[in-house]
């Protein structure tokens, strides 16, 4: 049963969703959302994950139902440190970190800075140091017109916000106002946007630091699920990232955009479950020019009214 829980950590109130309980010999999954998301945006995936799994979806500091504060550091090192203290507080020794977009970058950092604390990684459309497509947009948001746009965006009409949500999805996906709701509520909560802008203010520095850390490859087994229609972080950058992952498996999802856990939650949960069974035996070291550890999932035979998107 999925339950909402709260925890005070270093005088900061954190909130999270939890399914199941940690037991000896079982794997815990900790879900880390993207920039504008929250634990609630993982609801479609949580509904498809086996009921006997122990799963935690965290509202990261400054998001969801977790506390916002003007003095709260938003940098990636600070966020990763908070998550590590969160794991300590719950007594979670070696979870599998499931990170989406920026949450995936935070998971990669934790895997390098605290390798003994992370069992494995699942990266969903991961932000990483080897793509530059987001840089012009980040620079815009740090200008005065960009900041004004950011603060007014949560109050735009629903139809306009739906266009933005659709842009982050692929032609095989179908979004509804219900899918938009957690993003809309998160961005409308006082303090969210100022926290996000502080995060973007350290983005370049944080990614440069992560690039430095990844000079030594991540050793944990890593599953990567990436939509071939991802406009935010193009799948073509996957090979460069995988050069810094010692043991990785990539699945490219046709017709899926930047939100695989929401667009194809059943497929995403199934791929994670199958991969967990395979990681009991070591996988070969990934070679960038080899496709042996990469697969392309056939597109679902479902008619789409937006196939020409």
GUDREN-158559 format. One line per field, with one value per residue: x, y, z of N, C-alpha, C in turn; chain. Coordinates in steps of 0.02 Angstrom, whole numbers. Each point is the difference from the previous one (the first is absolute). Layout:
BEGIN
nx = c(X|...)
ny = c(Y|...)
nz = c(Z|...)
cax = c(X|...)
cay = c(Y|...)
caz = c(Z|...)
cx = c(X|...)
cy = c(Y|...)
cz = c(Z|...)
ch = c(A|...)
END
This chain:
BEGIN
nx = c(42|-17|49|-28|66|19|52|20|37|45|-54|8|-61|11|-26|-30|-5|-31|24|-30|43|52|20|29|48|-36|-12|26|-52|44|-59|40|-43|-27|23|-51|25|-30|-6|-47|52|19|-59|3|64|-14|-50|56|31|31|-57|40|9|58|-45|46|-50|57|-33|42|49|-51|-25|-55|-5|62|37|-21|62|2|16|-45|58|6|64|30|59|-34|-30|57|28|-52|5|66|-11|-41|44|45|-42|-10|65|-1|29|-32|-36|-49|39|-63|39|-42|29|-14|-53|6|10|-49|-35|20|-13|-57|-9|23|-38|-52|49|20|-33|24|-52|-45|-4|-56|21|-46|15|60|-3|48|65|-24|-49|-12|-49|8|62|-24|-39|52|39|-52|-9|65|-33|-7|-4|53|23|-17|23|53|-2|-11|46|8|-11|36|-42|-44|-35|26|-13|-59|7|20|-51|-39|32|-9|-51|-8|0|33|6|-37|2|-16|-51|-19|31|-33|-50|39|13|-63|-18|49|-9|-63|36|-14|50|-43|-27|2|-22|-44|-12|1|-39|-37|4|-3|-44|29|6|-64|-17|36|-26|-61|16|25|-55|-30|55|-21|-7|-65|8|-51|-33|-7|-64|0|-54|-1|-42|-17|-53|51|-37|-5|10|26|-32|14|-13|-39|28|0|-63|-16|39|-42|-33|28|-60|-17|-65|-5|-60|-6|-44|-21|-5|52|-21|-4|-59|48|12|-16|40|46|-41|-45|19|2|-55|-24|28|-21|-58|-1|19|-42|-36|15|-7|-30|8|67|-9|10|64|-35|-3|19|40|-18|-45|47|9|-21|-61|-37|-42|-32|-19|-41|-38|5|-59|33|-39|59|-7|-30|-2)
ny = c(-60|48|25|57|13|21|39|16|32|8|-6|-42|18|-66|-10|-57|-36|-46|-50|-42|-46|29|-53|-40|11|55|20|57|29|48|30|28|49|25|50|-6|-61|-54|-24|47|26|-36|29|16|15|35|18|0|26|-59|-23|-53|49|16|49|47|44|33|44|13|23|39|-62|-10|-45|-4|20|63|21|65|-27|-35|-30|21|5|-31|26|57|-7|-20|51|38|-24|8|60|9|-29|38|51|-27|1|35|-60|-39|55|-15|47|21|28|51|10|57|-37|-15|65|13|-49|25|59|-22|-29|62|44|-43|-30|0|57|-11|-40|39|13|36|16|46|-1|-25|53|26|-6|-48|42|39|-41|-11|11|8|-51|-32|21|-19|-55|10|20|67|3|-40|38|53|-29|-17|60|18|-43|-9|63|-25|9|-44|25|57|-15|-21|55|30|-28|14|58|-15|-14|-64|-15|-47|60|-2|66|8|41|-64|-12|54|-25|-54|9|10|-49|-37|21|-11|-47|44|26|-35|53|32|-58|-7|64|-12|-52|35|42|-62|-3|51|31|-16|14|55|7|-14|39|41|-9|9|36|-16|-55|7|-32|34|-58|18|11|11|37|3|51|-28|25|-13|55|-20|-66|18|-54|42|29|-54|-6|66|1|-48|43|31|-51|-32|0|11|9|12|25|4|44|-33|61|-7|50|55|-31|-46|21|56|1|-40|10|-34|27|61|-14|-24|53|39|-32|-1|64|8|-41|38|50|-59|4|6|62|-7|20|57|-13|64|-36|-30|-38|-41|56|9|18|-9|26|-50|44|21|-51|64|12|49|43|-11|-48|54|-5)
nz = c(0|-43|39|19|2|60|-10|61|-44|48|37|-51|-18|-3|-60|8|-55|36|-34|40|19|29|-32|42|-43|9|-62|21|-28|-13|-11|-46|9|-56|-38|-42|11|22|60|-3|-33|53|12|-66|14|55|-40|-38|51|5|27|-13|-46|30|-9|-6|-6|-4|38|-49|39|17|6|-35|49|-26|51|-9|-11|11|59|-35|6|-64|15|-50|20|11|-60|-28|34|-18|-62|4|28|-51|-40|30|-4|-61|10|-57|2|-43|-8|-43|-26|-4|-45|-2|-58|31|19|-65|-14|44|-28|-59|25|27|-59|-16|34|-4|-34|62|-14|-62|-3|-30|-66|-2|-61|10|-65|17|41|-36|14|-40|20|-52|-20|65|-20|-63|16|27|-51|-38|37|-11|-56|1|-68|4|48|-35|-55|35|29|-63|-22|66|-19|-50|-52|20|-52|23|63|-25|-36|56|33|-52|3|63|-41|-16|-65|35|26|55|1|63|16|10|-57|-21|35|9|-65|-16|43|-25|-63|19|29|46|-33|-39|-31|58|27|-49|8|65|-13|-43|52|26|-50|-30|57|13|-63|5|60|-26|-50|46|36|-60|13|60|-36|-7|57|26|0|-63|8|-66|12|-66|-5|-58|34|39|9|62|0|-58|-24|-50|59|-7|-61|0|24|-42|-31|43|-27|52|24|-64|2|-65|14|-67|23|-54|-26|42|39|37|-3|-8|62|-33|-53|25|51|-35|-58|29|34|-57|-31|49|2|-66|1|51|-36|-53|43|11|-68|3|-21|-65|2|2|-65|-5|-38|56|-33|25|34|-62|17|-53|44|-30|-46|47|-17|17|-30|-28|31|33|-45|-23|66)
cax = c(-42|40|-16|37|35|38|60|39|71|38|-52|-37|-54|-1|-59|11|-48|32|-37|34|45|67|12|66|4|-39|27|-40|6|-12|-14|19|-35|35|0|-65|-42|-7|-15|-65|7|17|-58|-13|49|-13|-59|19|54|-28|-21|45|61|5|13|-8|4|15|-5|66|-5|-24|-49|-55|-23|58|3|38|29|44|70|12|46|-32|51|-1|32|-42|-58|24|15|-64|-28|39|-22|-67|10|25|-54|-46|38|5|72|22|-58|6|-25|-35|0|-25|26|46|6|50|66|14|14|67|48|2|34|72|26|-14|-13|-19|-70|-45|5|-8|-31|-45|0|-56|14|42|44|70|46|25|-46|1|-61|-38|36|-33|-60|22|23|-60|-34|41|-7|-59|-61|-9|-25|-70|-38|-1|-46|-69|-18|-47|-67|-26|-59|14|13|69|44|-4|45|68|4|1|66|46|-21|7|-63|-36|-26|-64|-3|-64|8|19|73|28|-16|56|48|-32|-4|68|27|-40|15|46|69|25|35|63|47|20|45|65|29|26|57|62|-3|62|52|-15|13|73|24|-19|44|64|-9|-9|63|1|-67|-47|8|-63|-41|-42|-49|-19|-60|3|-46|33|-28|17|22|38|67|-2|27|65|55|5|64|52|-11|15|73|20|-37|36|-46|-63|-46|-42|-59|-28|-72|-27|-60|-1|37|44|-33|-19|-36|-70|-25|-6|17|0|61|56|2|19|71|37|-6|39|71|20|15|62|59|31|62|34|-6|65|16|-28|44|-42|-18|-34|-71|-18|-38|-52|-57|-53|-64|-47|-55|-64|-46|-59|-8|12|-26|52|59|38|26)
cay = c(60|61|47|62|6|62|-7|61|-15|63|51|6|-50|-36|-41|-54|-55|-65|-62|-57|12|-28|-64|-29|-40|29|62|61|46|69|36|71|32|51|70|28|-53|-15|-71|-15|-12|-71|-41|-52|-54|-34|-43|-60|-37|-54|21|-24|39|58|57|67|56|57|70|28|66|53|-26|-40|18|15|71|49|53|43|-15|-70|-7|-38|-29|-73|-30|8|-46|-68|-9|-7|-67|-49|3|-30|-72|-17|7|-56|-62|-33|-6|-4|-2|15|67|7|72|27|64|27|-50|-50|30|-3|-70|-14|31|-40|-63|12|28|-48|-63|-55|10|-9|-67|1|61|0|69|12|63|34|58|-20|54|-6|29|73|26|39|60|63|10|17|70|43|4|38|71|31|-24|-71|-7|22|-54|-57|12|5|-62|-44|28|0|-43|-72|-23|20|-44|-66|0|-11|-70|-41|6|-44|-69|-23|-10|-59|16|36|37|26|49|-35|-6|67|25|4|52|64|14|9|64|54|5|55|-19|-50|29|30|-55|-24|49|-8|-62|15|44|-39|-58|-9|-19|-68|-49|-4|-40|-70|-24|-15|-61|-57|-22|-70|-25|-27|-73|-35|-19|56|-7|64|-1|65|6|23|65|44|65|34|-29|-46|-67|-5|13|-57|-36|37|-14|-70|-9|12|-49|-62|-55|33|-30|53|-16|58|-11|37|38|26|61|10|-21|-70|-28|21|-16|-73|-25|-73|-22|21|-45|-67|-1|3|-65|-49|17|-18|-72|-12|29|-48|-22|59|16|19|71|31|30|50|-15|-64|4|-63|10|49|-27|47|-31|13|46|-32|3|37|60|63|58|50|-33|48|52)
caz = c(0|-6|54|4|64|9|41|12|-7|5|8|-62|-6|-63|-10|-49|-7|13|-11|29|56|-9|34|-14|-61|-55|-27|5|-56|19|-62|2|-56|-39|23|16|24|72|10|-31|-71|-7|15|-50|7|64|-8|-38|33|41|67|52|-1|44|-44|29|-46|42|-20|17|32|-44|-47|26|67|42|18|-37|41|-39|16|-18|-57|-54|-43|-3|59|59|-7|10|72|35|-14|38|70|0|0|66|49|-8|7|-65|-10|-70|-44|-71|-13|-64|-10|-63|-22|50|53|-22|10|73|15|-24|47|61|-15|-1|63|55|-37|44|21|-57|-28|-72|-26|-57|-25|-47|-36|50|-12|11|-20|-69|-48|6|-30|49|22|-18|40|67|-2|-4|64|47|-16|30|-33|15|69|-1|-32|46|55|-24|-35|35|1|-68|-7|-1|-68|-18|38|-31|-58|25|22|-60|-33|35|-12|-69|-36|25|66|2|63|22|55|61|-2|10|67|49|-21|10|72|25|-22|31|71|14|13|-47|-57|22|10|-66|-30|34|-26|-66|8|11|-45|-37|48|25|-53|-7|57|-13|-53|33|39|-44|-29|23|-18|49|0|14|-57|-18|-53|-28|-42|-35|-56|-61|-16|56|-24|53|1|-57|11|-35|47|46|-6|37|72|16|5|69|40|-12|-13|-16|-49|-27|-40|-33|-4|-58|10|68|8|58|62|-10|57|-6|-66|-6|68|3|-33|42|58|-23|-17|63|33|-37|9|68|0|-37|32|46|-31|-26|-71|-29|-2|-60|-48|-33|-69|-2|16|32|61|-15|-35|-18|13|-54|16|11|-56|25|-40|36|-35|-2|-29|-40|44)
cx = c(44|-23|43|31|41|58|33|74|39|-47|-39|-52|1|-62|15|-58|37|-48|40|46|68|7|67|-2|-41|28|-49|14|-17|-6|13|-26|43|-14|-68|-47|-2|-12|-65|6|23|-61|-15|49|-13|-58|17|55|-30|-13|48|68|-3|23|-13|8|6|-19|66|-7|-21|-53|-56|-25|58|6|40|26|48|73|19|44|-32|51|-4|37|-43|-59|21|16|-64|-28|39|-20|-71|5|25|-56|-49|35|5|74|21|-61|20|-30|-29|-9|-26|31|51|9|50|70|20|18|71|52|6|38|76|26|-10|-15|-22|-72|-50|11|0|-37|-49|-7|-53|11|47|32|71|47|18|-52|-4|-65|-40|31|-34|-62|18|24|-59|-33|38|2|-62|-64|-14|-28|-73|-44|-7|-52|-73|-24|-49|-73|-28|-61|20|17|71|50|-1|45|72|9|4|68|51|-19|11|-67|-39|-36|-64|-5|-70|12|20|76|34|-5|58|52|-29|-2|70|26|-38|13|53|70|29|43|65|52|26|49|69|36|30|61|65|5|67|56|-11|16|75|30|-17|44|68|-5|-4|63|16|-69|-41|3|-65|-36|-52|-46|-20|-60|-7|-48|36|-28|13|27|43|72|3|34|67|60|13|69|55|-7|23|75|23|-39|30|-47|-69|-39|-48|-58|-28|-74|-30|-65|-7|44|43|-29|-21|-41|-74|-30|-12|17|3|64|61|8|22|73|43|-1|43|75|24|17|67|62|31|64|33|-11|68|10|-24|54|-42|-22|-36|-73|-24|-44|-54|-57|-50|-67|-48|-56|-64|-45|-65|-7|9|-27|54|63|42|30|74)
cy = c(63|50|62|7|65|-13|68|-18|66|60|14|-55|-30|-44|-54|-49|-65|-57|-58|21|-32|-64|-27|-42|27|67|58|44|71|41|75|34|53|70|25|-51|-6|-75|-20|-14|-72|-46|-52|-60|-40|-48|-65|-41|-53|23|-23|35|55|59|65|52|63|66|32|70|53|-22|-37|26|11|76|41|52|41|-16|-72|-4|-46|-34|-76|-32|4|-48|-72|-14|-9|-71|-53|0|-29|-76|-24|1|-59|-67|-40|-3|0|-4|3|69|4|75|20|69|27|-48|-54|27|-1|-72|-19|30|-41|-66|8|24|-46|-68|-57|4|-16|-69|1|63|-18|72|7|67|44|64|-22|53|1|20|75|31|44|68|65|14|20|72|49|8|40|74|27|-21|-74|-12|22|-54|-59|9|5|-65|-44|24|8|-46|-73|-24|16|-45|-71|-5|-13|-72|-46|2|-46|-74|-17|-14|-62|15|40|33|26|53|-33|-10|67|22|2|52|69|19|13|70|58|6|53|-26|-49|34|33|-54|-26|49|-1|-62|13|45|-36|-58|-13|-23|-72|-53|-7|-42|-73|-30|-20|-65|-62|-18|-71|-28|-23|-76|-38|-20|55|-18|69|-10|69|-1|26|67|51|66|36|-24|-52|-66|-10|14|-59|-33|35|-12|-70|-16|6|-44|-68|-57|28|-38|55|-29|64|-14|41|37|32|61|0|-28|-74|-30|19|-22|-75|-32|-76|-28|16|-47|-69|-6|2|-69|-53|13|-19|-74|-14|25|-45|-28|60|8|20|75|29|31|47|-18|-67|10|-61|11|54|-35|55|-37|15|48|-39|9|31|62|63|58|53|-28|48|55|9)
cz = c(0|53|-5|69|1|49|9|0|-1|1|-64|-4|-70|-2|-53|-1|11|-12|28|57|-15|40|-22|-64|-58|-20|12|-60|25|-64|9|-62|-35|26|23|30|76|6|-36|-75|-14|11|-53|5|64|-6|-36|34|46|72|54|-2|51|-41|37|-56|41|-34|19|30|-50|-49|36|67|48|8|-51|48|-42|12|-18|-62|-52|-45|2|58|62|-3|11|73|41|-10|38|74|8|1|68|52|-3|6|-64|-20|-73|-46|-73|-10|-70|-12|-68|-13|51|58|-17|8|73|19|-23|47|63|-11|-1|67|59|-29|45|22|-55|-31|-76|-20|-56|-21|-54|-34|39|-26|19|-28|-73|-52|13|-24|49|15|-21|42|72|3|-3|68|52|-17|34|-36|14|69|4|-31|48|55|-23|-32|39|-2|-70|-4|-7|-70|-22|36|-28|-61|22|23|-60|-34|33|-8|-73|-32|22|66|-5|68|13|53|65|3|14|73|49|-19|15|74|29|-16|31|75|12|17|-50|-54|21|12|-68|-33|34|-26|-70|3|11|-49|-35|46|25|-52|-13|55|-9|-55|29|39|-44|-40|23|-10|60|-4|11|-65|-15|-58|-24|-46|-30|-58|-62|-24|56|-26|52|3|-56|13|-35|45|46|-3|39|75|17|2|72|49|-14|-20|-13|-53|-22|-39|-27|-14|-57|18|69|4|63|65|-4|57|-1|-67|-9|67|4|-31|43|60|-20|-17|63|34|-35|9|69|4|-34|36|53|-28|-32|-75|-28|2|-65|-43|-43|-70|-7|19|37|62|-10|-36|-15|8|-57|23|10|-61|24|-43|40|-43|-9|-31|-40|41|-9)
ch = c(A|A|A|A|A|A|A|A|A|A|A|A|A|A|A|A|A|A|A|A|A|A|A|A|A|A|A|A|A|A|A|A|A|A|A|A|A|A|A|A|A|A|A|A|A|A|A|A|A|A|A|A|A|A|A|A|A|A|A|A|A|A|A|A|A|A|A|A|A|A|A|A|A|A|A|A|A|A|A|A|A|A|A|A|A|A|A|A|A|A|A|A|A|A|A|A|A|A|A|A|A|A|A|A|A|A|A|A|A|A|A|A|A|A|A|A|A|A|A|A|A|A|A|A|A|A|A|A|A|A|A|A|A|A|A|A|A|A|A|A|A|A|A|A|A|A|A|A|A|A|A|A|A|A|A|A|A|A|A|A|A|A|A|A|A|A|A|A|A|A|A|A|A|A|A|A|A|A|A|A|A|A|A|A|A|A|A|A|A|A|A|A|A|A|A|A|A|A|A|A|A|A|A|A|A|A|A|A|A|A|A|A|A|A|A|A|A|A|A|A|A|A|A|A|A|A|A|A|A|A|A|A|A|A|A|A|A|A|A|A|A|A|A|A|A|A|A|A|A|A|A|A|A|A|A|A|A|A|A|A|A|A|A|A|A|A|A|A|A|A|A|A|A|A|A|A|A|A|A|A|A|A|A|A|A|A|A|A|A|A|A|A|A|A|A|A|A|A|A|A|A|A|A|A|A|A|A|A|A)
END
